[in-house]
């Protein structure tokens, strides 16, 4: 795909045909496994994309923050899971009350203390909020060991809230060669926690897991729903993990060659693009080969980023692009890119068909 000349660089392009194909493929695959799909919309933060996911069969959405929940609830989404353990103070409790008036809200919890604080600050409205206990299945971020799930659930119930079930995020799946093992870790942790809660008398309506690297694996799972996010776009991490192909990548950052960097004759060529960390994000996993990839030139590597520039190393012996050339960059972590721009350009067959606002941009609390 060429980059439309009328777009000023750097800018985010979304290929709507690839986007629609990715949404349909995930929906079909999850449904074929007898599971529900609750996509994580922190990846895109765009109302139009969430609408496409819901129309394709998603039962609701996942968000990271109350602010994201407010944006989507105010635009008609009726089932939202805030899949992080919140520490709810009085102002946040008031925001949750307003959300619960129009939308089914589920909130993550991973300690008796946070459950008690949430219930205390919600007061008589605690019963309007559903909670799900977060389990650590190997990512070692938030979440409790499965054996501690009952204590957290009891504290939430004593605080007046409804306990829906358990959830986890197998974030350790984001590394080469480990998605299958991470999916099995996830199933083991969820199975243990769910069994303990059921034995303690809790009725579970939600056993939630999933990540983009694991969602399409045909592994046994006790989960009832999966929450992948990046699948809608793909990114350089998923490309390098072999979880997507280049023709699955819907989002790129169009950028311009603004400078050539002189090198010795026996060294690879280098040039500078006008897309830096302020649009690509600065994430680089230890195993990643660079700070992003060029979708049309897979042998090139982005070896350095500054705020507004990317340094590209070009294969030795090949003629480097002329100044003024436009190239499409695949960000390493696409979620960061979407939180760095106000709008995105929608393209089909190389033609701009519209712009979408990143409606939940910056809603980080």
Helices and strands as residue ranges (DSSP letters): E 11-15, H 16-32, E 36-37, H 47-55, E 61-63, H 66-73, E 79-85, H 90-100, E 104-109, H 112-122, G 123-128, E 130-134, G 146-148, H 149-158, E 162-167, G 171-173, H 179-199, E 206-209, H 212-215, E 225-226, G 230-232, H 236-240, G 246-248, E 251-261, E 269-273, H 277-280, E 293-294, E 301-305, E 310-314, E 326-330, H 334-338, E 343-348, E 351-357
